[in-house]
Amino acid sequence: MYDALFGEAHIQDGVQAKWVAPTDLLVELGGEIGRGAEINNYSDNGAGTVSLFAHIGGDFGPSHAWRAGLSYLRAKVDEREFEGR
C-alpha cells in the first residue's frame, strides 16, 4: 500500500506486529513502527512513522472472498517545503 501511495520514497527500516483472531471471520489488528527517514527527512533516532491498522473479511462461495479495513499513518517531518495557500 505504501508503494502505491508514496512510491519508493517510503521504503524504510522498521518492525511490524499483527494479531489474527482465531475466528471464522478474519479479524486482523496490527501496527508498525518505522524509522521514516526516506519519506519525511526525519533525522533523529527513534520512530519517524507509526501505523495502525484493522482488517475484517471472510469467504463467500468456494472461490470468492472480501476484506475491508482502516489504517492510520503518522509521520514526523523535519524541514519539508510546502507550496500552498
N, CA, C and O atoms as a CHARMM CRD file, in Angstrom:
* protein
*
  340
    1    1 MET  N      0.81400  -1.17800   0.00000 PROA 1      0.00000
    2    1 MET  CA     0.00000   0.00000   0.00000 PROA 1      0.00000
    3    1 MET  C      0.86800   1.25600   0.00000 PROA 1      0.00000
    4    1 MET  O      0.56400   2.22200  -0.70000 PROA 1      0.00000
    5    2 TYR  N      1.94000   1.24400   0.77800 PROA 2      0.00000
    6    2 TYR  CA     2.79900   2.42600   0.84700 PROA 2      0.00000
    7    2 TYR  C      3.41400   2.73900  -0.51000 PROA 2      0.00000
    8    2 TYR  O      3.54900   3.90600  -0.87700 PROA 2      0.00000
    9    3 ASP  N      3.78400   1.71100  -1.25000 PROA 3      0.00000
   10    3 ASP  CA     4.37000   1.92300  -2.56700 PROA 3      0.00000
   11    3 ASP  C      3.36100   2.59500  -3.49900 PROA 3      0.00000
   12    3 ASP  O      3.73100   3.46500  -4.28700 PROA 3      0.00000
   13    4 ALA  N      2.09800   2.19800  -3.41300 PROA 4      0.00000
   14    4 ALA  CA     1.06600   2.81900  -4.25000 PROA 4      0.00000
   15    4 ALA  C      0.81900   4.27100  -3.86300 PROA 4      0.00000
   16    4 ALA  O      0.59200   5.10400  -4.74000 PROA 4      0.00000
   17    5 LEU  N      0.85700   4.59300  -2.57700 PROA 5      0.00000
   18    5 LEU  CA     0.59900   5.96000  -2.11300 PROA 5      0.00000
   19    5 LEU  C      1.80900   6.87900  -2.24400 PROA 5      0.00000
   20    5 LEU  O      1.67700   8.02000  -2.68500 PROA 5      0.00000
   21    6 PHE  N      2.97800   6.39100  -1.86500 PROA 6      0.00000
   22    6 PHE  CA     4.15200   7.24900  -1.74400 PROA 6      0.00000
   23    6 PHE  C      5.27600   6.90700  -2.71200 PROA 6      0.00000
   24    6 PHE  O      6.25600   7.64900  -2.78200 PROA 6      0.00000
   25    7 GLY  N      5.17500   5.82200  -3.45300 PROA 7      0.00000
   26    7 GLY  CA     6.25400   5.39400  -4.31900 PROA 7      0.00000
   27    7 GLY  C      7.39200   4.79600  -3.50400 PROA 7      0.00000
   28    7 GLY  O      7.19900   4.40400  -2.35300 PROA 7      0.00000
   29    8 GLU  N      8.55300   4.72700  -4.09000 PROA 8      0.00000
   30    8 GLU  CA     9.69900   4.12200  -3.40800 PROA 8      0.00000
   31    8 GLU  C     10.23400   4.98000  -2.27400 PROA 8      0.00000
   32    8 GLU  O     11.14500   4.55100  -1.56600 PROA 8      0.00000
   33    9 ALA  N      9.70400   6.16500  -2.08100 PROA 9      0.00000
   34    9 ALA  CA    10.19900   7.05900  -1.02600 PROA 9      0.00000
   35    9 ALA  C      9.90200   6.53100   0.36100 PROA 9      0.00000
   36    9 ALA  O     10.53400   6.97000   1.32100 PROA 9      0.00000
   37   10 HSD  N      8.96700   5.61000   0.50500 PROA 10     0.00000
   38   10 HSD  CA     8.58100   5.15300   1.84100 PROA 10     0.00000
   39   10 HSD  C      9.20400   3.81500   2.22900 PROA 10     0.00000
   40   10 HSD  O      8.78700   3.21200   3.21800 PROA 10     0.00000
   41   11 ILE  N     10.18700   3.34200   1.47800 PROA 11     0.00000
   42   11 ILE  CA    10.88800   2.12800   1.87800 PROA 11     0.00000
   43   11 ILE  C     11.73000   2.48400   3.09800 PROA 11     0.00000
   44   11 ILE  O     12.53200   3.41700   3.05400 PROA 11     0.00000
   45   12 GLN  N     11.54600   1.73500   4.19400 PROA 12     0.00000
   46   12 GLN  CA    12.21000   2.11200   5.44800 PROA 12     0.00000
   47   12 GLN  C     12.46300   0.89300   6.32200 PROA 12     0.00000
   48   12 GLN  O     11.86900  -0.16700   6.12400 PROA 12     0.00000
   49   13 ASP  N     13.35900   1.06400   7.29500 PROA 13     0.00000
   50   13 ASP  CA    13.59500   0.04300   8.30700 PROA 13     0.00000
   51   13 ASP  C     12.53100   0.17900   9.37700 PROA 13     0.00000
   52   13 ASP  O     12.11600   1.29100   9.70600 PROA 13     0.00000
   53   14 GLY  N     12.08900  -0.93700   9.92100 PROA 14     0.00000
   54   14 GLY  CA    11.08600  -0.87500  10.97500 PROA 14     0.00000
   55   14 GLY  C     10.66300  -2.25700  11.42500 PROA 14     0.00000
   56   14 GLY  O     11.28500  -3.26500  11.08800 PROA 14     0.00000
   57   15 VAL  N      9.58600  -2.27700  12.19700 PROA 15     0.00000
   58   15 VAL  CA     9.06300  -3.52800  12.72500 PROA 15     0.00000
   59   15 VAL  C      7.54100  -3.49000  12.62500 PROA 15     0.00000
   60   15 VAL  O      6.91700  -2.44300  12.79600 PROA 15     0.00000
   61   16 GLN  N      6.95900  -4.65100  12.34500 PROA 16     0.00000
   62   16 GLN  CA     5.50800  -4.77900  12.26200 PROA 16     0.00000
   63   16 GLN  C      5.06700  -5.90500  13.18000 PROA 16     0.00000
   64   16 GLN  O      5.72800  -6.94000  13.26800 PROA 16     0.00000
   65   17 ALA  N      3.94800  -5.69900  13.86200 PROA 17     0.00000
   66   17 ALA  CA     3.32900  -6.74200  14.67600 PROA 17     0.00000
   67   17 ALA  C      1.85700  -6.80300  14.31200 PROA 17     0.00000
   68   17 ALA  O      1.20700  -5.77000  14.15500 PROA 17     0.00000
   69   18 LYS  N      1.33000  -8.01600  14.17800 PROA 18     0.00000
   70   18 LYS  CA    -0.09200  -8.15500  13.90300 PROA 18     0.00000
   71   18 LYS  C     -0.63900  -9.37600  14.61700 PROA 18     0.00000
   72   18 LYS  O      0.08700 -10.32200  14.92400 PROA 18     0.00000
   73   19 TRP  N     -1.93700  -9.33000  14.87400 PROA 19     0.00000
   74   19 TRP  CA    -2.63400 -10.41600  15.54600 PROA 19     0.00000
   75   19 TRP  C     -3.85500 -10.76300  14.72200 PROA 19     0.00000
   76   19 TRP  O     -4.60600  -9.87500  14.31900 PROA 19     0.00000
   77   20 VAL  N     -4.06200 -12.04500  14.46800 PROA 20     0.00000
   78   20 VAL  CA    -5.23500 -12.53200  13.75000 PROA 20     0.00000
   79   20 VAL  C     -6.06800 -13.32700  14.73900 PROA 20     0.00000
   80   20 VAL  O     -5.58000 -14.28300  15.34300 PROA 20     0.00000
   81   21 ALA  N     -7.33200 -12.93300  14.90500 PROA 21     0.00000
   82   21 ALA  CA    -8.22100 -13.59500  15.85900 PROA 21     0.00000
   83   21 ALA  C     -8.54600 -15.00600  15.38300 PROA 21     0.00000
   84   21 ALA  O     -8.71000 -15.23400  14.18500 PROA 21     0.00000
   85   22 PRO  N     -8.63900 -15.94600  16.30500 PROA 22     0.00000
   86   22 PRO  CA    -8.96300 -17.33400  15.93600 PROA 22     0.00000
   87   22 PRO  C    -10.47300 -17.52300  15.75500 PROA 22     0.00000
   88   22 PRO  O    -11.11300 -18.21900  16.54400 PROA 22     0.00000
   89   23 THR  N    -11.03700 -16.90300  14.71800 PROA 23     0.00000
   90   23 THR  CA   -12.47300 -16.98300  14.43800 PROA 23     0.00000
   91   23 THR  C    -12.68600 -17.32600  12.96800 PROA 23     0.00000
   92   23 THR  O    -11.74900 -17.28400  12.17100 PROA 23     0.00000
   93   24 ASP  N    -13.93000 -17.66700  12.61000 PROA 24     0.00000
   94   24 ASP  CA   -14.26000 -17.93000  11.20900 PROA 24     0.00000
   95   24 ASP  C    -14.17800 -16.65700  10.37100 PROA 24     0.00000
   96   24 ASP  O    -13.82100 -16.71200   9.19400 PROA 24     0.00000
   97   25 LEU  N    -14.50600 -15.51800  10.96600 PROA 25     0.00000
   98   25 LEU  CA   -14.38900 -14.21700  10.30200 PROA 25     0.00000
   99   25 LEU  C    -12.96100 -13.71300  10.48300 PROA 25     0.00000
  100   25 LEU  O    -12.42500 -13.76200  11.59000 PROA 25     0.00000
  101   26 LEU  N    -12.34100 -13.22900   9.41000 PROA 26     0.00000
  102   26 LEU  CA   -10.99800 -12.66300   9.53200 PROA 26     0.00000
  103   26 LEU  C    -11.06400 -11.37500  10.34100 PROA 26     0.00000
  104   26 LEU  O    -11.76300 -10.43600   9.96300 PROA 26     0.00000
  105   27 VAL  N    -10.35300 -11.33100  11.43100 PROA 27     0.00000
  106   27 VAL  CA   -10.17700 -10.12000  12.23700 PROA 27     0.00000
  107   27 VAL  C     -8.67800  -9.98500  12.46700 PROA 27     0.00000
  108   27 VAL  O     -8.06600 -10.81200  13.14300 PROA 27     0.00000
  109   28 GLU  N     -8.09300  -8.93400  11.89800 PROA 28     0.00000
  110   28 GLU  CA    -6.64700  -8.72800  11.97300 PROA 28     0.00000
  111   28 GLU  C     -6.38200  -7.32400  12.51900 PROA 28     0.00000
  112   28 GLU  O     -6.89800  -6.34300  11.98500 PROA 28     0.00000
  113   29 LEU  N     -5.58400  -7.22900  13.57100 PROA 29     0.00000
  114   29 LEU  CA    -5.19700  -5.95100  14.16400 PROA 29     0.00000
  115   29 LEU  C     -3.68000  -5.87400  14.17000 PROA 29     0.00000
  116   29 LEU  O     -3.00600  -6.87900  14.39300 PROA 29     0.00000
  117   30 GLY  N     -3.13600  -4.67900  13.92400 PROA 30     0.00000
  118   30 GLY  CA    -1.68600  -4.58100  13.92600 PROA 30     0.00000
  119   30 GLY  C     -1.17700  -3.16400  13.90800 PROA 30     0.00000
  120   30 GLY  O     -1.93800  -2.19700  13.85800 PROA 30     0.00000
  121   31 GLY  N      0.12100  -3.07200  13.95100 PROA 31     0.00000
  122   31 GLY  CA     0.78400  -1.78000  13.92200 PROA 31     0.00000
  123   31 GLY  C      2.20500  -1.91100  13.41700 PROA 31     0.00000
  124   31 GLY  O      2.78300  -2.99800  13.40400 PROA 31     0.00000
  125   32 GLU  N      2.75500  -0.78700  13.00400 PROA 32     0.00000
  126   32 GLU  CA     4.12600  -0.72400  12.51200 PROA 32     0.00000
  127   32 GLU  C      4.81700   0.49800  13.09300 PROA 32     0.00000
  128   32 GLU  O      4.19300   1.53700  13.31200 PROA 32     0.00000
  129   33 ILE  N      6.09700   0.36100  13.33500 PROA 33     0.00000
  130   33 ILE  CA     6.93900   1.49100  13.73500 PROA 33     0.00000
  131   33 ILE  C      8.12100   1.48500  12.78300 PROA 33     0.00000
  132   33 ILE  O      8.78700   0.46400  12.61100 PROA 33     0.00000
  133   34 GLY  N      8.38000   2.63200  12.16300 PROA 34     0.00000
  134   34 GLY  CA     9.47200   2.70900  11.20500 PROA 34     0.00000
  135   34 GLY  C     10.34800   3.92500  11.44900 PROA 34     0.00000
  136   34 GLY  O      9.94700   4.87400  12.12400 PROA 34     0.00000
  137   35 ARG  N     11.54000   3.88200  10.89300 PROA 35     0.00000
  138   35 ARG  CA    12.48600   4.99200  11.05300 PROA 35     0.00000
  139   35 ARG  C     11.98900   6.23900  10.33500 PROA 35     0.00000
  140   35 ARG  O     12.13100   7.34500  10.85600 PROA 35     0.00000
  141   36 GLY  N     11.40500   6.07800   9.14100 PROA 36     0.00000
  142   36 GLY  CA    10.79900   7.19800   8.43600 PROA 36     0.00000
  143   36 GLY  C     11.75900   8.18600   7.81700 PROA 36     0.00000
  144   36 GLY  O     11.35800   9.30400   7.49400 PROA 36     0.00000
  145   37 ALA  N     12.99900   7.81800   7.64100 PROA 37     0.00000
  146   37 ALA  CA    13.99300   8.76600   7.14500 PROA 37     0.00000
  147   37 ALA  C     13.79800   9.11200   5.67500 PROA 37     0.00000
  148   37 ALA  O     14.09200  10.23700   5.26800 PROA 37     0.00000
  149   38 GLU  N     13.31900   8.19000   4.88200 PROA 38     0.00000
  150   38 GLU  CA    13.24200   8.42000   3.43700 PROA 38     0.00000
  151   38 GLU  C     12.08200   9.31800   3.03900 PROA 38     0.00000
  152   38 GLU  O     12.24000  10.17800   2.17200 PROA 38     0.00000
  153   39 ILE  N     10.92200   9.13500   3.65400 PROA 39     0.00000
  154   39 ILE  CA     9.74900   9.87000   3.19200 PROA 39     0.00000
  155   39 ILE  C      9.64600  11.27400   3.77500 PROA 39     0.00000
  156   39 ILE  O      9.07300  12.16100   3.14200 PROA 39     0.00000
  157   40 ASN  N     10.17900  11.48800   4.94100 PROA 40     0.00000
  158   40 ASN  CA     9.90100  12.76500   5.59000 PROA 40     0.00000
  159   40 ASN  C     11.13700  13.48700   6.10300 PROA 40     0.00000
  160   40 ASN  O     11.01800  14.39800   6.92200 PROA 40     0.00000
  161   41 ASN  N     12.31300  13.10400   5.64400 PROA 41     0.00000
  162   41 ASN  CA    13.55700  13.76900   6.05500 PROA 41     0.00000
  163   41 ASN  C     13.73200  13.80000   7.56800 PROA 41     0.00000
  164   41 ASN  O     14.36200  14.71700   8.09400 PROA 41     0.00000
  165   42 TYR  N     13.19400  12.82700   8.26900 PROA 42     0.00000
  166   42 TYR  CA    13.30300  12.76600   9.72300 PROA 42     0.00000
  167   42 TYR  C     14.67500  12.22900  10.07500 PROA 42     0.00000
  168   42 TYR  O     15.04200  11.14300   9.62800 PROA 42     0.00000
  169   43 SER  N     15.44300  12.96800  10.86800 PROA 43     0.00000
  170   43 SER  CA    16.83600  12.60100  11.09100 PROA 43     0.00000
  171   43 SER  C     17.14400  12.14500  12.51100 PROA 43     0.00000
  172   43 SER  O     18.24500  11.64700  12.74700 PROA 43     0.00000
  173   44 ASP  N     16.23800  12.28700  13.46200 PROA 44     0.00000
  174   44 ASP  CA    16.50300  11.84600  14.82800 PROA 44     0.00000
  175   44 ASP  C     16.40400  10.32700  14.92600 PROA 44     0.00000
  176   44 ASP  O     15.80300   9.67600  14.07200 PROA 44     0.00000
  177   45 ASN  N     17.00100   9.77200  15.97800 PROA 45     0.00000
  178   45 ASN  CA    16.84900   8.34400  16.23500 PROA 45     0.00000
  179   45 ASN  C     15.44000   8.08500  16.73000 PROA 45     0.00000
  180   45 ASN  O     14.80000   8.97700  17.28800 PROA 45     0.00000
  181   46 GLY  N     14.95800   6.87800  16.53100 PROA 46     0.00000
  182   46 GLY  CA    13.63600   6.51900  17.01000 PROA 46     0.00000
  183   46 GLY  C     12.62200   6.43900  15.88400 PROA 46     0.00000
  184   46 GLY  O     12.97100   6.44300  14.70400 PROA 46     0.00000
  185   47 ALA  N     11.36900   6.36800  16.27600 PROA 47     0.00000
  186   47 ALA  CA    10.28800   6.16200  15.30900 PROA 47     0.00000
  187   47 ALA  C      9.94700   7.46200  14.59100 PROA 47     0.00000
  188   47 ALA  O      9.58100   8.45500  15.21900 PROA 47     0.00000
  189   48 GLY  N     10.07100   7.44100  13.28100 PROA 48     0.00000
  190   48 GLY  CA     9.65700   8.57200  12.46700 PROA 48     0.00000
  191   48 GLY  C      8.24700   8.39000  11.94200 PROA 48     0.00000
  192   48 GLY  O      7.55200   9.36900  11.66800 PROA 48     0.00000
  193   49 THR  N      7.81100   7.11700  11.79600 PROA 49     0.00000
  194   49 THR  CA     6.45100   6.84000  11.36500 PROA 49     0.00000
  195   49 THR  C      5.82900   5.77500  12.26100 PROA 49     0.00000
  196   49 THR  O      6.50800   4.86400  12.73400 PROA 49     0.00000
  197   50 VAL  N      4.54100   5.90900  12.48100 PROA 50     0.00000
  198   50 VAL  CA     3.76100   4.93000  13.23500 PROA 50     0.00000
  199   50 VAL  C      2.50000   4.65700  12.43000 PROA 50     0.00000
  200   50 VAL  O      1.83800   5.58600  11.96600 PROA 50     0.00000
  201   51 SER  N      2.17300   3.39500  12.26700 PROA 51     0.00000
  202   51 SER  CA     0.99400   2.99600  11.50700 PROA 51     0.00000
  203   51 SER  C      0.19100   1.99900  12.33000 PROA 51     0.00000
  204   51 SER  O      0.75700   1.10800  12.96300 PROA 51     0.00000
  205   52 LEU  N     -1.13200   2.15400  12.31700 PROA 52     0.00000
  206   52 LEU  CA    -2.05100   1.21200  12.95600 PROA 52     0.00000
  207   52 LEU  C     -3.04900   0.75300  11.90500 PROA 52     0.00000
  208   52 LEU  O     -3.42600   1.52900  11.02700 PROA 52     0.00000
  209   53 PHE  N     -3.48300  -0.50800  11.98600 PROA 53     0.00000
  210   53 PHE  CA    -4.44900  -0.99400  11.01400 PROA 53     0.00000
  211   53 PHE  C     -5.36200  -2.04600  11.61700 PROA 53     0.00000
  212   53 PHE  O     -5.00600  -2.72100  12.58300 PROA 53     0.00000
  213   54 ALA  N     -6.55800  -2.17300  11.02500 PROA 54     0.00000
  214   54 ALA  CA    -7.53400  -3.19000  11.40500 PROA 54     0.00000
  215   54 ALA  C     -8.22100  -3.66800  10.13500 PROA 54     0.00000
  216   54 ALA  O     -8.62900  -2.86200   9.29800 PROA 54     0.00000
  217   55 HSD  N     -8.34800  -4.97900   9.99600 PROA 55     0.00000
  218   55 HSD  CA    -8.99300  -5.56600   8.82100 PROA 55     0.00000
  219   55 HSD  C    -10.03100  -6.58600   9.26400 PROA 55     0.00000
  220   55 HSD  O     -9.84300  -7.27800  10.26500 PROA 55     0.00000
  221   56 ILE  N    -11.12100  -6.67400   8.52000 PROA 56     0.00000
  222   56 ILE  CA   -12.07800  -7.75100   8.68500 PROA 56     0.00000
  223   56 ILE  C    -12.33600  -8.33300   7.30500 PROA 56     0.00000
  224   56 ILE  O    -12.16800  -7.64700   6.29600 PROA 56     0.00000
  225   57 GLY  N    -12.74100  -9.58600   7.25700 PROA 57     0.00000
  226   57 GLY  CA   -13.01100 -10.19700   5.96900 PROA 57     0.00000
  227   57 GLY  C    -13.56100 -11.58700   6.13300 PROA 57     0.00000
  228   57 GLY  O    -13.66500 -12.10700   7.24400 PROA 57     0.00000
  229   58 GLY  N    -13.91000 -12.17900   5.02500 PROA 58     0.00000
  230   58 GLY  CA   -14.45500 -13.52700   5.06000 PROA 58     0.00000
  231   58 GLY  C    -14.60600 -14.09000   3.66300 PROA 58     0.00000
  232   58 GLY  O    -14.28600 -13.43600   2.67000 PROA 58     0.00000
  233   59 ASP  N    -15.10000 -15.31500   3.60600 PROA 59     0.00000
  234   59 ASP  CA   -15.32000 -16.00200   2.34700 PROA 59     0.00000
  235   59 ASP  C    -16.80700 -16.02500   2.02100 PROA 59     0.00000
  236   59 ASP  O    -17.64800 -16.08400   2.91800 PROA 59     0.00000
  237   60 PHE  N    -17.12100 -15.97800   0.73700 PROA 60     0.00000
  238   60 PHE  CA   -18.46700 -16.27400   0.29500 PROA 60     0.00000
  239   60 PHE  C    -18.35900 -17.05700  -1.00200 PROA 60     0.00000
  240   60 PHE  O    -17.79700 -16.58800  -1.99200 PROA 60     0.00000
  241   61 GLY  N    -18.89800 -18.23000  -0.97100 PROA 61     0.00000
  242   61 GLY  CA   -18.75700 -19.12000  -2.11200 PROA 61     0.00000
  243   61 GLY  C    -17.41600 -19.82500  -2.08900 PROA 61     0.00000
  244   61 GLY  O    -16.56400 -19.51600  -1.25600 PROA 61     0.00000
  245   62 PRO  N    -17.22000 -20.77100  -3.00000 PROA 62     0.00000
  246   62 PRO  CA   -15.98100 -21.55000  -2.99900 PROA 62     0.00000
  247   62 PRO  C    -14.75600 -20.79400  -3.51500 PROA 62     0.00000
  248   62 PRO  O    -13.62900 -21.21300  -3.25000 PROA 62     0.00000
  249   63 SER  N    -14.94600 -19.68500  -4.24900 PROA 63     0.00000
  250   63 SER  CA   -13.78500 -19.01500  -4.83300 PROA 63     0.00000
  251   63 SER  C    -13.83200 -17.49000  -4.70100 PROA 63     0.00000
  252   63 SER  O    -13.20100 -16.78700  -5.49100 PROA 63     0.00000
  253   64 HSD  N    -14.56100 -16.97800  -3.72600 PROA 64     0.00000
  254   64 HSD  CA   -14.65400 -15.53700  -3.53800 PROA 64     0.00000
  255   64 HSD  C    -14.42100 -15.17600  -2.07200 PROA 64     0.00000
  256   64 HSD  O    -14.77800 -15.92700  -1.16500 PROA 64     0.00000
  257   65 ALA  N    -13.82700 -14.03700  -1.87200 PROA 65     0.00000
  258   65 ALA  CA   -13.58700 -13.54600  -0.51300 PROA 65     0.00000
  259   65 ALA  C    -13.70700 -12.02800  -0.51700 PROA 65     0.00000
  260   65 ALA  O    -13.64500 -11.40100  -1.57500 PROA 65     0.00000
  261   66 TRP  N    -13.87900 -11.43900   0.65300 PROA 66     0.00000
  262   66 TRP  CA   -13.95100  -9.98700   0.79900 PROA 66     0.00000
  263   66 TRP  C    -13.07100  -9.57100   1.97700 PROA 66     0.00000
  264   66 TRP  O    -12.78800 -10.36100   2.87700 PROA 66     0.00000
  265   67 ARG  N    -12.65600  -8.32800   1.94300 PROA 67     0.00000
  266   67 ARG  CA   -11.83300  -7.78500   3.03200 PROA 67     0.00000
  267   67 ARG  C    -12.02400  -6.27300   3.06300 PROA 67     0.00000
  268   67 ARG  O    -12.05300  -5.62600   2.01600 PROA 67     0.00000
  269   68 ALA  N    -12.15100  -5.71700   4.24800 PROA 68     0.00000
  270   68 ALA  CA   -12.27100  -4.27500   4.44400 PROA 68     0.00000
  271   68 ALA  C    -11.37700  -3.88300   5.61200 PROA 68     0.00000
  272   68 ALA  O    -11.06700  -4.70700   6.47200 PROA 68     0.00000
  273   69 GLY  N    -10.96800  -2.62400   5.63700 PROA 69     0.00000
  274   69 GLY  CA   -10.09900  -2.22700   6.73400 PROA 69     0.00000
  275   69 GLY  C     -9.93900  -0.73400   6.86300 PROA 69     0.00000
  276   69 GLY  O    -10.36100   0.04400   6.00700 PROA 69     0.00000
  277   70 LEU  N     -9.31900  -0.36200   7.95700 PROA 70     0.00000
  278   70 LEU  CA    -8.97600   1.02200   8.25400 PROA 70     0.00000
  279   70 LEU  C     -7.49600   1.08300   8.58700 PROA 70     0.00000
  280   70 LEU  O     -6.93900   0.15300   9.17000 PROA 70     0.00000
  281   71 SER  N     -6.86600   2.18900   8.21100 PROA 71     0.00000
  282   71 SER  CA    -5.44800   2.39100   8.51000 PROA 71     0.00000
  283   71 SER  C     -5.21500   3.81500   8.97400 PROA 71     0.00000
  284   71 SER  O     -5.94200   4.73400   8.59800 PROA 71     0.00000
  285   72 TYR  N     -4.18700   3.98400   9.80100 PROA 72     0.00000
  286   72 TYR  CA    -3.78300   5.29600  10.29500 PROA 72     0.00000
  287   72 TYR  C     -2.26900   5.37700  10.17000 PROA 72     0.00000
  288   72 TYR  O     -1.56400   4.44800  10.56400 PROA 72     0.00000
  289   73 LEU  N     -1.76400   6.47800   9.62500 PROA 73     0.00000
  290   73 LEU  CA    -0.32500   6.68100   9.48500 PROA 73     0.00000
  291   73 LEU  C      0.03800   8.05000  10.02500 PROA 73     0.00000
  292   73 LEU  O     -0.54300   9.05500   9.61400 PROA 73     0.00000
  293   74 ARG  N      1.00400   8.10100  10.95100 PROA 74     0.00000
  294   74 ARG  CA     1.50900   9.36400  11.49000 PROA 74     0.00000
  295   74 ARG  C      2.99700   9.41700  11.18600 PROA 74     0.00000
  296   74 ARG  O      3.71900   8.44100  11.39000 PROA 74     0.00000
  297   75 ALA  N      3.44500  10.56700  10.69700 PROA 75     0.00000
  298   75 ALA  CA     4.85900  10.72500  10.35600 PROA 75     0.00000
  299   75 ALA  C      5.38500  12.04100  10.91200 PROA 75     0.00000
  300   75 ALA  O      4.72700  13.07700  10.81300 PROA 75     0.00000
  301   76 LYS  N      6.57600  11.99100  11.49700 PROA 76     0.00000
  302   76 LYS  CA     7.26500  13.21200  11.93700 PROA 76     0.00000
  303   76 LYS  C      7.99500  13.78800  10.72800 PROA 76     0.00000
  304   76 LYS  O      8.52600  13.04500   9.90100 PROA 76     0.00000
  305   77 VAL  N      8.01800  15.10400  10.63200 PROA 77     0.00000
  306   77 VAL  CA     8.60600  15.75900   9.46400 PROA 77     0.00000
  307   77 VAL  C      9.61200  16.80600   9.92100 PROA 77     0.00000
  308   77 VAL  O      9.33700  17.57900  10.83900 PROA 77     0.00000
  309   78 ASP  N     10.77100  16.83200   9.28400 PROA 78     0.00000
  310   78 ASP  CA    11.77500  17.87300   9.51100 PROA 78     0.00000
  311   78 ASP  C     11.96800  18.67800   8.23600 PROA 78     0.00000
  312   78 ASP  O     12.33700  18.12300   7.20100 PROA 78     0.00000
  313   79 GLU  N     11.72400  19.96600   8.29900 PROA 79     0.00000
  314   79 GLU  CA    12.03900  20.89600   7.23100 PROA 79     0.00000
  315   79 GLU  C     11.49100  20.49900   5.86300 PROA 79     0.00000
  316   79 GLU  O     12.22000  20.55800   4.87300 PROA 79     0.00000
  317   80 ARG  N     10.25800  20.10600   5.78700 PROA 80     0.00000
  318   80 ARG  CA     9.64500  19.80900   4.49600 PROA 80     0.00000
  319   80 ARG  C      9.07100  21.09300   3.91300 PROA 80     0.00000
  320   80 ARG  O      8.38100  21.84700   4.59900 PROA 80     0.00000
  321   81 GLU  N      9.36500  21.33000   2.63600 PROA 81     0.00000
  322   81 GLU  CA     8.84500  22.53000   1.97600 PROA 81     0.00000
  323   81 GLU  C      7.41500  22.29100   1.52800 PROA 81     0.00000
  324   81 GLU  O      7.05200  21.18500   1.12700 PROA 81     0.00000
  325   82 PHE  N      6.60800  23.34300   1.60200 PROA 82     0.00000
  326   82 PHE  CA     5.21600  23.25900   1.18400 PROA 82     0.00000
  327   82 PHE  C      4.85700  24.52100   0.42700 PROA 82     0.00000
  328   82 PHE  O      5.08200  25.62900   0.91500 PROA 82     0.00000
  329   83 GLU  N      4.30500  24.36000  -0.75300 PROA 83     0.00000
  330   83 GLU  CA     3.84500  25.50000  -1.52400 PROA 83     0.00000
  331   83 GLU  C      2.32400  25.43200  -1.56800 PROA 83     0.00000
  332   83 GLU  O      1.74800  24.54900  -2.20300 PROA 83     0.00000
  333   84 GLY  N      1.69900  26.35200  -0.90300 PROA 84     0.00000
  334   84 GLY  CA     0.24000  26.36200  -0.86200 PROA 84     0.00000
  335   84 GLY  C     -0.25900  27.69000  -0.34300 PROA 84     0.00000
  336   84 GLY  O      0.50900  28.63300  -0.15200 PROA 84     0.00000
  337   85 ARG  N     -1.53000  27.74800  -0.12200 PROA 85     0.00000
  338   85 ARG  CA    -2.13700  28.99400   0.37400 PROA 85     0.00000
  339   85 ARG  C     -2.09900  29.06200   1.86100 PROA 85     0.00000
  340   85 ARG  O     -2.56500  30.03900   2.44700 PROA 85     0.00000
